[in-house]
Amino acid sequence: MSKFKGTQGKWEANETERFYNGSKDTYEVNYGNDGECVCEVVHGFDNAKLIAAAPELLEALQTIKKVLESPELIDAGNLRRVTNNAINKALN
């Protein structure tokens, strides 16, 4: 299975001070301790949270795929943790 080749580190959705098309409902997705930008203009906080959760969602899907391909490796606790963390980050 391929490893994620995108921007490494924890991604977070943050409100910006920018106006875009007259709307202040803009966010950006940042990563790392220095707040480097992954995505500069995202409309709506729910959209920004979903983008910020992308690495965890990918990890959850890869874990589920591994379990489906090798049922003898099932670690229900880890599978539950990984999927819950990804879903909660996207929705909360």
C-alpha positions as CSV (number, residue, x, y, z in Angstrom):
1,M,0.0,0.0,0.0
2,S,1.3,3.4,-0.9
3,K,2.3,5.9,1.8
4,F,0.8,9.4,1.8
5,K,3.1,11.7,-0.3
6,G,1.4,14.9,0.5
7,T,2.2,17.5,3.2
8,Q,3.1,15.7,6.4
9,G,2.0,16.8,9.9
10,K,-1.2,17.6,11.6
11,W,-3.6,19.7,9.5
12,E,-5.9,22.2,11.1
13,A,-8.7,24.5,9.9
14,N,-8.3,28.1,10.9
15,E,-10.4,31.2,10.3
16,T,-8.8,33.9,8.2
17,E,-9.1,37.7,8.1
18,R,-9.7,37.7,4.4
19,F,-12.9,38.6,2.6
20,Y,-13.6,36.7,-0.6
21,N,-16.4,37.8,-2.9
22,G,-17.8,39.9,0.0
23,S,-17.8,37.0,2.4
24,K,-15.8,36.7,5.6
25,D,-16.7,33.0,5.9
26,T,-13.2,32.0,4.7
27,Y,-10.8,29.6,6.3
28,E,-7.4,28.1,5.5
29,V,-5.9,24.7,6.3
30,N,-2.5,24.9,8.0
31,Y,0.0,22.3,9.2
32,G,3.0,22.1,11.5
33,N,4.2,24.4,14.3
34,D,4.8,27.3,12.0
35,G,1.3,27.3,10.4
36,E,2.4,26.6,6.8
37,C,-0.6,26.7,4.5
38,V,-2.0,23.6,2.8
39,C,-5.0,25.3,1.4
40,E,-5.4,29.1,1.4
41,V,-9.1,29.8,0.7
42,V,-11.8,27.5,1.8
43,H,-15.4,28.6,2.0
44,G,-17.2,27.5,5.2
45,F,-15.8,25.9,8.3
46,D,-17.3,22.5,7.7
47,N,-15.4,22.3,4.3
48,A,-12.2,23.4,6.0
49,K,-12.6,20.7,8.7
50,L,-13.1,18.1,6.1
51,I,-10.0,19.1,4.2
52,A,-8.0,19.2,7.4
53,A,-9.1,15.7,8.2
54,A,-7.9,14.3,4.9
55,P,-4.7,12.6,6.2
56,E,-6.6,10.9,9.0
57,L,-9.4,9.8,6.7
58,L,-6.9,8.3,4.3
59,E,-5.2,6.5,7.2
60,A,-8.6,5.1,8.4
61,L,-9.4,3.9,4.9
62,Q,-6.0,2.2,4.5
63,T,-6.4,0.5,7.9
64,I,-9.9,-0.7,6.9
65,K,-8.5,-2.0,3.6
66,K,-5.7,-3.9,5.4
67,V,-8.3,-5.5,7.7
68,L,-10.5,-6.5,4.8
69,E,-7.6,-8.1,3.0
70,S,-6.2,-9.9,6.0
71,P,-9.1,-10.6,8.5
72,E,-6.7,-12.5,10.8
73,L,-5.0,-9.2,11.6
74,I,-8.1,-7.5,12.9
75,D,-7.4,-5.3,15.9
76,A,-10.8,-3.9,16.6
77,G,-9.6,-1.4,19.2
78,N,-7.1,0.1,16.8
79,L,-9.5,0.1,13.9
80,R,-12.2,1.8,16.0
81,R,-9.7,4.4,17.3
82,V,-8.3,5.3,13.9
83,T,-11.8,5.6,12.2
84,N,-13.3,7.5,15.2
85,N,-10.5,10.0,15.3
86,A,-10.7,10.7,11.5
87,I,-14.5,11.0,11.6
88,N,-14.5,13.2,14.6
89,K,-11.9,15.5,13.2
90,A,-13.9,15.9,10.0
91,L,-17.2,16.6,11.8
92,N,-16.3,18.4,15.0
